[in-house]
Amino acid sequence: MAAPLAAPPKIKPGLLGWFGGAVSVFAVAAIGAVLYFFDPAKHHFFPICQFHQLTGWNCPGCGATRGLYALVHGQVLTAWRDNALLLICLALAPLRAGWVWWRQRQGVVVRFFPNAWLWPALVIALVFGILRNLPAFSFLSPA
C-alpha cells in the first residue's frame, strides 16, 4: 500500500501578497530604468505597433511607450499628447489599488479589475482609438 501524499506546506496569506508586491515594484523599476535611459525614438528594440504599420491609423496604445518615456523625464504634457488614455489609467491605478487594499484590510475580497469592467474598458479603448483617428480629434493622436 502506498504512503499517503504529504500536504503542501502552508503559506501565510500575507506573504504571497508581499512577494507579488515586491515583484511588481521590481518590474516597474526595471521598466522605468529602461525607459529612462533609452529613448524609444532612437532605440529600435521597443515593440512597433503592428496595427499602425498595417493601416497607418493609431490604435489606443499608439504613443504609450513614448508617453511613458516622457513621463519618467517629467514631461507630463508631452506624455498627455502621446497617449492621454494611458495617463488617465496611470492616474486611476494607484487610487484603485489603495481602495482595494483598504477593502481587503476590512476583510472584503475585492479584485483589482473585476470581470464586469472588461466590456466597458474595451468600449472606452475602442472609442478612444476611433476618435484619435478623426480629423476633429487629431489632438488625441501622438505627434
DSSP file (Angstrom, degrees, kcal/mol; ACC not computed):
  #  RESIDUE AA STRUCTURE BP1 BP2  ACC     N-H-->O    O-->H-N    N-H-->O    O-->H-N    TCO  KAPPA ALPHA  PHI   PSI    X-CA   Y-CA   Z-CA
    1    1 A M              0   0    0      0, 0.0     2,-0.1     0, 0.0     0, 0.0   0.000 360.0 360.0 360.0 134.6    0.0    0.0    0.0
    2    2 A A        -     0   0    0      1,-0.1     3,-0.1     3,-0.0     0, 0.0  -0.423 360.0-108.2 -76.7 148.4    1.4    3.4   -1.0
    3    3 A A        -     0   0    0     -2,-0.1    -1,-0.1     1,-0.1     3,-0.1  -0.473  41.8-100.3 -72.1 144.9    2.0    6.0    1.6
    4    4 A P        -     0   0    0      0, 0.0     2,-0.1     0, 0.0    -1,-0.1  -0.337  42.7-100.5 -65.9 148.4   -0.4    9.0    1.6
    5    5 A L        -     0   0    0      1,-0.1     2,-0.2    -3,-0.1    -3,-0.0  -0.428  37.8-114.8 -69.4 141.1    0.8   12.1    0.0
    6    6 A A        -     0   0    0     -2,-0.1    -1,-0.1     1,-0.1    -3,-0.0  -0.499  32.2-106.7 -75.3 145.9    2.0   14.8    2.3
    7    7 A A        -     0   0    0     -2,-0.2    -1,-0.1     1,-0.1     3,-0.1  -0.445  40.3-102.9 -69.4 143.5    0.1   18.0    2.4
    8    8 A P        -     0   0    0      0, 0.0    -1,-0.1     0, 0.0     2,-0.0  -0.321  47.9 -89.7 -64.6 152.1    1.7   21.0    0.7
    9    9 A P        -     0   0    0      0, 0.0     2,-0.3     0, 0.0    -3,-0.0  -0.336  43.8-115.5 -63.5 143.4    3.3   23.5    3.1
   10   10 A K        -     0   0    0     -3,-0.1     2,-0.5    -2,-0.0    -3,-0.0  -0.638  25.4-153.8 -82.5 135.2    1.0   26.2    4.2
   11   11 A I        -     0   0    0     -2,-0.3     5,-0.0     2,-0.0    -1,-0.0  -0.912  24.3-112.4-108.7 134.3    2.0   29.8    3.1
   12   12 A K    >>  -     0   0    0     -2,-0.5     4,-1.1     1,-0.1     3,-0.9  -0.436  26.1-127.0 -63.0 135.6    0.8   32.7    5.2
   13   13 A P  H 3> S+     0   0    0      0, 0.0     4,-1.1     0, 0.0     3,-0.2   0.865 107.2  50.8 -55.4 -39.9   -1.7   34.7    3.2
   14   14 A G  H 3> S+     0   0    0      1,-0.2     4,-2.2     2,-0.2     5,-0.2   0.781 100.0  65.2 -70.5 -25.6    0.1   38.0    3.6
   15   15 A L  H <> S+     0   0    0     -3,-0.9     4,-2.4     1,-0.2    -1,-0.2   0.915 100.5  48.7 -65.0 -44.0    3.4   36.5    2.4
   16   16 A L  H  X S+     0   0    0     -4,-1.1     4,-2.6     1,-0.2    -1,-0.2   0.896 111.5  50.7 -64.1 -39.6    2.2   35.8   -1.1
   17   17 A G  H  X S+     0   0    0     -4,-1.1     4,-2.2     2,-0.2    -1,-0.2   0.902 111.1  47.8 -63.6 -41.9    0.8   39.4   -1.3
   18   18 A W  H  X S+     0   0    0     -4,-2.2     4,-2.5     2,-0.2    -2,-0.2   0.888 111.8  50.3 -66.8 -38.5    4.0   40.9   -0.2
   19   19 A F  H  X S+     0   0    0     -4,-2.4     4,-2.6     2,-0.2     5,-0.2   0.934 111.4  47.8 -64.9 -45.5    6.0   38.8   -2.6
   20   20 A G  H  X S+     0   0    0     -4,-2.6     4,-2.3     1,-0.2    -2,-0.2   0.892 112.5  50.1 -61.5 -39.4    3.7   39.8   -5.5
   21   21 A G  H  X S+     0   0    0     -4,-2.2     4,-2.5     2,-0.2    -1,-0.2   0.904 110.3  49.4 -64.6 -41.4    4.0   43.4   -4.5
   22   22 A A  H  X S+     0   0    0     -4,-2.5     4,-2.4     2,-0.2    -2,-0.2   0.912 111.7  48.3 -65.3 -42.0    7.8   43.2   -4.3
   23   23 A V  H  X S+     0   0    0     -4,-2.6     4,-2.5     2,-0.2    -1,-0.2   0.906 112.0  50.4 -63.5 -41.0    8.0   41.6   -7.8
   24   24 A S  H  X S+     0   0    0     -4,-2.3     4,-2.6     2,-0.2    -2,-0.2   0.917 110.4  48.6 -63.4 -43.9    5.6   44.3   -9.1
   25   25 A V  H  X S+     0   0    0     -4,-2.5     4,-2.4     1,-0.2    -2,-0.2   0.915 112.4  49.0 -63.2 -42.7    7.8   47.1   -7.7
   26   26 A F  H  X S+     0   0    0     -4,-2.4     4,-2.6     2,-0.2    -2,-0.2   0.921 111.7  49.0 -62.4 -43.7   10.9   45.5   -9.1
   27   27 A A  H  X S+     0   0    0     -4,-2.5     4,-2.6     2,-0.2     5,-0.2   0.918 112.1  47.7 -63.7 -43.7    9.3   45.1  -12.6
   28   28 A V  H  X S+     0   0    0     -4,-2.6     4,-2.6     1,-0.2    -1,-0.2   0.906 113.0  49.1 -63.9 -40.9    8.1   48.7  -12.6
   29   29 A A  H  X S+     0   0    0     -4,-2.4     4,-2.3    -5,-0.2    -2,-0.2   0.908 112.3  48.1 -65.0 -41.5   11.5   50.0  -11.5
   30   30 A A  H  X S+     0   0    0     -4,-2.6     4,-2.3     2,-0.2    -2,-0.2   0.929 114.2  45.3 -65.7 -45.1   13.2   47.9  -14.2
   31   31 A I  H  X S+     0   0    0     -4,-2.6     4,-2.6     1,-0.2    -2,-0.2   0.906 112.8  52.1 -64.6 -40.8   10.9   49.1  -16.9
   32   32 A G  H  X S+     0   0    0     -4,-2.6     4,-2.1    -5,-0.2    -1,-0.2   0.887 108.8  50.4 -61.4 -39.2   11.2   52.7  -15.7
   33   33 A A  H  X S+     0   0    0     -4,-2.3     4,-2.2     2,-0.2     5,-0.2   0.919 110.8  48.3 -65.7 -43.4   15.0   52.4  -15.8
   34   34 A V  H  X S+     0   0    0     -4,-2.3     4,-1.9     1,-0.2    -2,-0.2   0.935 114.6  46.1 -62.0 -45.0   14.9   51.1  -19.4
   35   35 A L  H  < S+     0   0    0     -4,-2.6    -1,-0.2     1,-0.2    -2,-0.2   0.827 111.3  53.2 -67.4 -30.8   12.6   53.9  -20.4
   36   36 A Y  H  < S+     0   0    0     -4,-2.1    -1,-0.2    -5,-0.2    -2,-0.2   0.908 118.1  33.5 -70.4 -40.8   14.6   56.5  -18.6
   37   37 A F  H  < S+     0   0    0     -4,-2.2     2,-0.5     1,-0.2    -2,-0.2   0.665 115.1  56.8 -92.6 -16.9   17.9   55.6  -20.3
   38   38 A F  S  < S-     0   0    0     -4,-1.9    -1,-0.2    -5,-0.2    31,-0.0  -0.941  71.7-145.5-125.1 113.4   16.7   54.6  -23.8
   39   39 A D    >>  -     0   0    0     -2,-0.5     4,-2.5     1,-0.1     3,-1.5  -0.605  10.6-143.5 -73.7 123.0   14.6   56.9  -25.9
   40   40 A P  T 34 S+     0   0    0      0, 0.0     6,-0.2     0, 0.0    -1,-0.1   0.771 100.3  59.0 -59.7 -25.0   12.0   54.9  -28.0
   41   41 A A  T 34 S+     0   0    0      1,-0.2     3,-0.1    25,-0.1    -2,-0.0   0.733 117.0  31.2 -74.8 -21.2   12.6   57.3  -30.9
   42   42 A K  T <4 S+     0   0    0     -3,-1.5     2,-0.5     1,-0.2    -1,-0.2   0.686 112.9  61.4-109.2 -24.8   16.3   56.5  -31.1
   43   43 A H    ><  -     0   0    0     -4,-2.5     3,-0.6     1,-0.1    -1,-0.2  -0.920  62.3-161.5-110.8 127.6   16.5   52.9  -29.9
   44   44 A H  T 3   +     0   0    0     -2,-0.5    -1,-0.1     1,-0.2     4,-0.1   0.078  68.6  91.5-101.4  24.0   14.6   50.3  -32.0
   45   45 A F  T 3   +     0   0    0      2,-0.1    -1,-0.2     0, 0.0     3,-0.1   0.503  65.2  99.4 -91.7  -3.6   14.3   47.4  -29.6
   46   46 A F  S <  S-     0   0    0     -3,-0.6     2,-0.0    -6,-0.2     0, 0.0  -0.500  89.6 -91.5 -75.8 151.0   11.0   48.7  -28.4
   47   47 A P        -     0   0    0      0, 0.0     2,-0.4     0, 0.0    -1,-0.1  -0.311  36.0-137.7 -65.6 146.9    7.9   47.0  -29.9
   48   48 A I        -     0   0    0     -4,-0.1     2,-0.6    -3,-0.1     3,-0.1  -0.862  24.0-109.6-104.9 138.7    6.4   48.5  -33.0
   49   49 A C     >  -     0   0    0     -2,-0.4     4,-2.0     1,-0.2     5,-0.1  -0.555  25.6-164.7 -71.0 113.8    2.6   48.8  -33.3
   50   50 A Q  H  > S+     0   0    0     -2,-0.6     4,-2.3     2,-0.2     5,-0.2   0.845  87.6  57.2 -69.4 -33.6    1.6   46.3  -36.0
   51   51 A F  H  > S+     0   0    0      2,-0.2     4,-2.5     1,-0.2     5,-0.5   0.931 109.6  44.8 -62.0 -45.2   -1.8   47.9  -36.4
   52   52 A H  H  > S+     0   0    0      1,-0.2     4,-1.9     2,-0.2    -2,-0.2   0.883 111.8  53.4 -66.5 -37.7   -0.2   51.2  -37.2
   53   53 A Q  H  < S+     0   0    0     -4,-2.0    -1,-0.2     1,-0.2    -2,-0.2   0.894 116.2  38.8 -63.1 -39.5    2.2   49.5  -39.6
   54   54 A L  H  < S+     0   0    0     -4,-2.3    -2,-0.2    -5,-0.1    -1,-0.2   0.864 133.2  19.1 -80.3 -37.2   -0.6   47.8  -41.5
   55   55 A T  H  < S-     0   0    0     -4,-2.5    -3,-0.2     2,-0.2    -2,-0.2   0.709  86.6-128.6-109.6 -24.6   -3.2   50.6  -41.5
   56   56 A G  S  < S+     0   0    0     -4,-1.9     2,-0.2    -5,-0.5    -4,-0.2   0.403  72.5 118.8  83.9  -3.2   -1.5   53.9  -40.8
   57   57 A W        -     0   0    0     -6,-0.4     2,-0.5     1,-0.0    -1,-0.4  -0.583  69.5-112.1 -93.2 158.3   -4.1   54.5  -38.1
   58   58 A N        -     0   0    0     -2,-0.2    74,-0.1    71,-0.2    75,-0.1  -0.789  26.5-151.1 -91.5 127.8   -3.3   55.0  -34.4
   59   59 A C    >   -     0   0    0     -2,-0.5     3,-1.2     1,-0.1    67,-0.1  -0.380  38.1 -93.8 -84.2 172.9   -4.6   52.3  -32.1
   60   60 A P  T 3  S+     0   0    0      0, 0.0    26,-0.2     0, 0.0    25,-0.1   0.755 126.8  48.1 -60.9 -22.5   -5.5   53.1  -28.5
   61   61 A G  T >  S+     0   0    0     24,-0.1     3,-2.2     2,-0.1     4,-0.3   0.561  79.8 120.9 -95.3  -8.8   -2.0   52.1  -27.4
   62   62 A C  T <  S+     0   0    0     -3,-1.2    -4,-0.1     1,-0.3   -14,-0.0  -0.322  80.5  19.1 -59.0 133.0    0.0   54.1  -30.0
   63   63 A G  T 3> S+     0   0    0     20,-0.1     4,-2.5    79,-0.1    -1,-0.3   0.384  88.9 117.2  89.4  -2.5    2.3   56.6  -28.4
   64   64 A A  H <> S+     0   0    0     -3,-2.2     4,-2.6     2,-0.2     5,-0.2   0.909  75.5  47.4 -66.3 -41.9    2.2   54.8  -25.0
   65   65 A T  H  > S+     0   0    0     -4,-0.3     4,-2.3     2,-0.2    -1,-0.2   0.934 115.5  44.9 -66.1 -44.5    5.9   53.9  -25.0
   66   66 A R  H  > S+     0   0    0      2,-0.2     4,-2.5     1,-0.2    -1,-0.2   0.872 112.5  53.6 -64.9 -35.8    6.9   57.5  -25.9
   67   67 A G  H  X S+     0   0    0     -4,-2.5     4,-2.3     2,-0.2    -2,-0.2   0.906 109.2  47.2 -64.5 -42.1    4.4   58.8  -23.4
   68   68 A L  H  X S+     0   0    0     -4,-2.6     4,-2.5     2,-0.2    -2,-0.2   0.888 110.6  53.1 -65.7 -38.5    6.0   56.7  -20.6
   69   69 A Y  H  X S+     0   0    0     -4,-2.3     4,-0.8     1,-0.2    -2,-0.2   0.934 111.8  45.3 -60.4 -46.0    9.4   57.9  -21.7
   70   70 A A  H  <>S+     0   0    0     -4,-2.5     5,-2.9     1,-0.2     3,-0.5   0.889 111.4  54.0 -64.6 -38.2    8.2   61.5  -21.5
   71   71 A L  H ><5S+     0   0    0     -4,-2.3     3,-1.8     1,-0.2    -2,-0.2   0.907 104.9  51.2 -65.4 -42.9    6.6   60.8  -18.1
   72   72 A V  H 3<5S+     0   0    0     -4,-2.5    -1,-0.2     1,-0.3    -2,-0.2   0.683 109.9  53.0 -70.3 -14.1    9.7   59.4  -16.5
   73   73 A H  T 3<5S-     0   0    0     -4,-0.8    -1,-0.3    -3,-0.5    -2,-0.2   0.258 122.0-108.6 -99.6  10.9   11.5   62.5  -17.7
   74   74 A G  T < 5S+     0   0    0     -3,-1.8     2,-1.2     1,-0.2    -3,-0.2   0.621  77.3 133.3  78.4  13.3    8.9   64.7  -16.0
   75   75 A Q     >< +     0   0    0     -5,-2.9     4,-2.2     1,-0.2     5,-0.2  -0.651  20.4 164.7 -98.8  78.4    7.3   65.9  -19.3
   76   76 A V  H  > S+     0   0    0     -2,-1.2     4,-2.6     1,-0.2    -1,-0.2   0.882  72.4  52.0 -66.4 -40.6    3.6   65.4  -18.4
   77   77 A L  H  > S+     0   0    0      2,-0.2     4,-2.1     1,-0.2    -1,-0.2   0.889 110.7  48.5 -65.9 -37.7    2.2   67.5  -21.2
   78   78 A T  H  > S+     0   0    0      2,-0.2     4,-2.1     1,-0.2    -1,-0.2   0.911 111.7  49.9 -65.8 -41.5    4.2   65.6  -23.8
   79   79 A A  H  X S+     0   0    0     -4,-2.2     4,-2.3     2,-0.2    -2,-0.2   0.897 110.1  50.9 -62.6 -40.1    3.1   62.3  -22.2
   80   80 A W  H  < S+     0   0    0     -4,-2.6     4,-0.3     1,-0.2    -1,-0.2   0.896 110.3  49.9 -62.8 -40.5   -0.5   63.5  -22.4
   81   81 A R  H  < S+     0   0    0     -4,-2.1     3,-0.2     1,-0.2    -2,-0.2   0.856 110.9  49.7 -67.1 -35.4    0.0   64.4  -26.1
   82   82 A D  H  < S-     0   0    0     -4,-2.1    -2,-0.2     1,-0.2    -1,-0.2   0.913 137.2 -11.2 -72.8 -42.8    1.4   61.0  -26.8
   83   83 A N     X  -     0   0    0     -4,-2.3     4,-1.5    -5,-0.1    -1,-0.2  -0.612  56.4-179.1-162.3  95.9   -1.4   59.0  -25.1
   84   84 A A  H  > S+     0   0    0     56,-0.3     4,-2.2    -4,-0.3     5,-0.2   0.857  86.0  58.2 -66.2 -37.1   -4.0   60.6  -22.9
   85   85 A L  H  > S+     0   0    0      1,-0.2     4,-2.4     2,-0.2    -1,-0.2   0.887 103.6  53.5 -62.4 -38.6   -5.8   57.3  -22.2
   86   86 A L  H  > S+     0   0    0      1,-0.2     4,-2.7     2,-0.2    -1,-0.2   0.926 108.8  48.6 -60.8 -45.7   -2.5   55.9  -20.7
   87   87 A L  H  X S+     0   0    0     -4,-1.5     4,-1.9     2,-0.2    -2,-0.2   0.882 110.4  51.1 -64.8 -37.6   -2.1   58.9  -18.4
   88   88 A I  H  X S+     0   0    0     -4,-2.2     4,-2.0     2,-0.2    -1,-0.2   0.934 112.7  46.0 -64.1 -45.0   -5.7   58.6  -17.2
   89   89 A C  H  X S+     0   0    0     -4,-2.4     4,-2.0     1,-0.2    -2,-0.2   0.895 112.1  51.0 -64.6 -40.1   -5.3   54.9  -16.5
   90   90 A L  H  < S+     0   0    0     -4,-2.7    -1,-0.2     1,-0.2    -2,-0.2   0.832 111.2  48.8 -67.2 -31.1   -1.9   55.5  -14.7
   91   91 A A  H  X S+     0   0    0     -4,-1.9     4,-0.6    -5,-0.2    -1,-0.2   0.861 114.7  44.1 -75.0 -35.2   -3.6   58.2  -12.6
   92   92 A L  H  X S+     0   0    0     -4,-2.0     4,-2.6     1,-0.2     5,-0.2   0.770  98.1  73.9 -80.5 -26.1   -6.5   56.0  -11.6
   93   93 A A  H  X S+     0   0    0     -4,-2.0     4,-2.9     1,-0.2     5,-0.2   0.909  96.6  46.1 -59.4 -47.4   -4.5   52.8  -10.9
   94   94 A P  H  > S+     0   0    0      0, 0.0     4,-2.4     0, 0.0    -1,-0.2   0.879 112.7  51.9 -64.8 -33.7   -3.0   53.9   -7.6
   95   95 A L  H  X S+     0   0    0     -4,-0.6     4,-2.1     2,-0.2    -2,-0.2   0.932 112.8  44.5 -64.4 -44.6   -6.4   55.2   -6.4
   96   96 A R  H  X S+     0   0    0     -4,-2.6     4,-2.9     2,-0.2     5,-0.2   0.913 112.2  52.4 -64.8 -42.5   -7.9   51.8   -7.3
   97   97 A A  H  X S+     0   0    0     -4,-2.9     4,-2.6    -5,-0.2    -2,-0.2   0.902 110.0  48.9 -61.3 -41.1   -5.0   49.9   -5.6
   98   98 A G  H  X S+     0   0    0     -4,-2.4     4,-2.4     2,-0.2    -1,-0.2   0.903 111.7  48.6 -64.6 -41.4   -5.5   51.9   -2.5
   99   99 A W  H  X S+     0   0    0     -4,-2.1     4,-2.5     2,-0.2    -2,-0.2   0.929 112.5  48.1 -64.7 -44.7   -9.2   51.3   -2.4
  100  100 A V  H  X S+     0   0    0     -4,-2.9     4,-2.5     1,-0.2     5,-0.2   0.923 112.2  49.8 -60.8 -45.1   -8.7   47.5   -3.0
  101  101 A W  H  X S+     0   0    0     -4,-2.6     4,-2.0    -5,-0.2    -1,-0.2   0.926 111.5  48.8 -59.3 -45.3   -6.0   47.4   -0.2
  102  102 A W  H  X S+     0   0    0     -4,-2.4     4,-1.1     1,-0.2    -2,-0.2   0.916 112.4  47.5 -63.0 -44.1   -8.4   49.2    2.2
  103  103 A R  H  <>S+     0   0    0     -4,-2.5     5,-2.4     1,-0.2     3,-0.3   0.884 111.0  51.6 -66.0 -37.7  -11.3   46.9    1.4
  104  104 A Q  H ><5S+     0   0    0     -4,-2.5     3,-1.4     1,-0.2    -1,-0.2   0.852 104.7  56.5 -68.5 -32.6   -9.1   43.8    1.8
  105  105 A R  H 3<5S+     0   0    0     -4,-2.0    -1,-0.2     1,-0.3    -2,-0.2   0.797 104.3  54.3 -64.9 -27.4   -7.9   45.1    5.2
  106  106 A Q  T 3<5S-     0   0    0     -4,-1.1    -1,-0.3    -3,-0.3    -2,-0.2   0.462 126.0-104.9 -84.5  -1.3  -11.6   45.2    6.1
  107  107 A G  T < 5S+     0   0    0     -3,-1.4     2,-0.5     1,-0.3    -3,-0.2   0.562  77.8 133.4  91.3   9.5  -11.9   41.5    5.2
  108  108 A V      < -     0   0    0     -5,-2.4     2,-0.7    -6,-0.1    -1,-0.3  -0.815  55.7-131.1 -95.7 129.7  -13.8   42.1    1.9
  109  109 A V        +     0   0    0     -2,-0.5     2,-0.4    -3,-0.1    -5,-0.0  -0.712  37.1 170.5 -82.0 117.6  -12.5   40.1   -1.1
  110  110 A V        -     0   0    0     -2,-0.7     2,-0.3   -10,-0.1    -6,-0.1  -0.990  26.6-139.6-131.8 135.2  -12.1   42.6   -4.0
  111  111 A R        -     0   0    0     -2,-0.4    -2,-0.0     1,-0.1   -11,-0.0  -0.705  16.0-133.1 -90.8 146.9  -10.4   42.1   -7.4
  112  112 A F  S    S+     0   0    0     -2,-0.3    -1,-0.1     1,-0.3   -12,-0.1   0.922 102.3  21.8 -64.1 -43.5   -8.3   44.9   -8.8
  113  113 A F  S    S-     0   0    0     -3,-0.0    -1,-0.3     3,-0.0     5,-0.1  -0.835  87.3-151.5-127.4  92.2  -10.0   44.6  -12.2
  114  114 A P    >   -     0   0    0      0, 0.0     3,-1.6     0, 0.0     4,-0.3  -0.220  23.5-117.5 -63.2 153.1  -13.4   42.9  -11.9
  115  115 A N  G >  S+     0   0    0      1,-0.3     3,-1.6     2,-0.2     4,-0.5   0.821 112.3  66.1 -59.4 -32.2  -14.8   41.0  -14.9
  116  116 A A  G 3  S+     0   0    0      1,-0.3    -1,-0.3     2,-0.1     3,-0.1   0.701  95.4  58.7 -65.5 -17.6  -17.7   43.4  -15.2
  117  117 A W  G <> S+     0   0    0     -3,-1.6     4,-2.3     1,-0.2    -1,-0.3   0.585  83.6  84.8 -85.7 -10.4  -15.2   46.1  -16.1
  118  118 A L  H <> S+     0   0    0     -3,-1.6     4,-2.4    -4,-0.3     5,-0.2   0.948  91.2  42.0 -62.0 -53.3  -13.9   44.3  -19.2
  119  119 A W  H  > S+     0   0    0     -4,-0.5     4,-2.4     1,-0.2     5,-0.2   0.919 115.4  48.9 -65.1 -44.1  -16.5   45.3  -21.8
  120  120 A P  H  > S+     0   0    0      0, 0.0     4,-2.5     0, 0.0    -1,-0.2   0.906 112.2  50.4 -60.2 -37.8  -16.7   49.0  -20.6
  121  121 A A  H  X S+     0   0    0     -4,-2.3     4,-2.4     2,-0.2    -2,-0.2   0.905 110.9  48.5 -66.1 -40.1  -12.9   49.2  -20.7
  122  122 A L  H  X S+     0   0    0     -4,-2.4     4,-2.5    -5,-0.2    -1,-0.2   0.891 111.4  49.9 -66.0 -38.7  -12.9   47.7  -24.3
  123  123 A V  H  X S+     0   0    0     -4,-2.4     4,-2.9     2,-0.2     5,-0.2   0.925 110.8  49.7 -65.0 -44.1  -15.5   50.1  -25.4
  124  124 A I  H  X S+     0   0    0     -4,-2.5     4,-2.6     1,-0.2    -2,-0.2   0.926 113.0  46.8 -60.2 -45.1  -13.6   53.1  -23.9
  125  125 A A  H  X S+     0   0    0     -4,-2.4     4,-2.6     2,-0.2    -2,-0.2   0.903 113.3  49.1 -64.4 -40.6  -10.4   51.9  -25.7
  126  126 A L  H  X S+     0   0    0     -4,-2.5     4,-2.3     2,-0.2    -2,-0.2   0.926 112.4  46.8 -64.6 -45.1  -12.3   51.4  -29.0
  127  127 A V  H  X S+     0   0    0     -4,-2.9     4,-3.0     2,-0.2     5,-0.2   0.920 113.3  49.3 -63.6 -43.4  -13.9   54.9  -28.8
  128  128 A F  H  X S+     0   0    0     -4,-2.6     4,-2.3    -5,-0.2    -2,-0.2   0.921 111.1  50.6 -60.8 -43.5  -10.6   56.5  -27.9
  129  129 A G  H  < S+     0   0    0     -4,-2.6     4,-0.3     1,-0.2    -2,-0.2   0.877 113.8  44.3 -63.0 -38.3   -8.9   54.6  -30.8
  130  130 A I  H >< S+     0   0    0     -4,-2.3     3,-1.4     1,-0.2     4,-0.4   0.941 113.1  50.1 -70.9 -47.9  -11.6   55.8  -33.3
  131  131 A L  H >< S+     0   0    0     -4,-3.0     3,-1.8     1,-0.3     6,-0.4   0.888 103.5  58.6 -60.0 -40.7  -11.6   59.4  -32.1
  132  132 A R  T 3< S+     0   0    0     -4,-2.3    -1,-0.3     1,-0.3    -2,-0.2   0.625 105.0  52.1 -69.9  -9.0   -7.9   59.8  -32.3
  133  133 A N  T <  S+     0   0    0     -3,-1.4    -1,-0.3    -4,-0.3    -2,-0.2   0.442  90.1  93.5-101.7  -2.2   -8.0   59.0  -36.0
  134  134 A L  S X  S-     0   0    0     -3,-1.8     3,-1.2    -4,-0.4    -4,-0.0  -0.715  80.2-127.3 -89.8 142.0  -10.7   61.6  -36.8
  135  135 A P  G >  S+     0   0    0      0, 0.0     3,-1.4     0, 0.0     4,-0.1   0.846 108.2  57.4 -56.9 -36.2   -9.5   65.0  -38.0
  136  136 A A  G 3  S+     0   0    0      1,-0.3     3,-0.2     2,-0.1    -4,-0.1   0.763 113.6  39.8 -66.8 -24.0  -11.6   66.8  -35.4
  137  137 A F  G X  S+     0   0    0     -3,-1.2     3,-2.2    -6,-0.4    -1,-0.3  -0.067  72.8 127.1-114.8  31.2   -9.9   64.9  -32.6
  138  138 A S  G X   +     0   0    0     -3,-1.4     3,-1.5     1,-0.3    -1,-0.1   0.717  61.4  75.2 -63.5 -19.0   -6.3   65.0  -34.1
  139  139 A F  G 3  S+     0   0    0      1,-0.3    -1,-0.3    -3,-0.2    -7,-0.1   0.692  89.7  59.4 -66.1 -15.8   -5.1   66.4  -30.7
  140  140 A L  G <  S+     0   0    0     -3,-2.2   -56,-0.3    -9,-0.2    -1,-0.3   0.581  88.1  93.5 -85.1 -11.4   -5.5   62.9  -29.3
  141  141 A S  S <  S-     0   0    0     -3,-1.5   -58,-0.1    -4,-0.3   -78,-0.1  -0.584  85.5-107.2 -83.7 143.6   -3.1   61.5  -31.9
  142  142 A P              0   0    0      0, 0.0   -60,-0.2     0, 0.0    -1,-0.1  -0.344 360.0 360.0 -66.3 151.3    0.6   61.1  -30.9
  143  143 A A              0   0    0    -80,-0.1   -61,-0.1    -4,-0.1    -2,-0.0   0.482 360.0 360.0 -67.9 360.0    3.0   63.6  -32.5
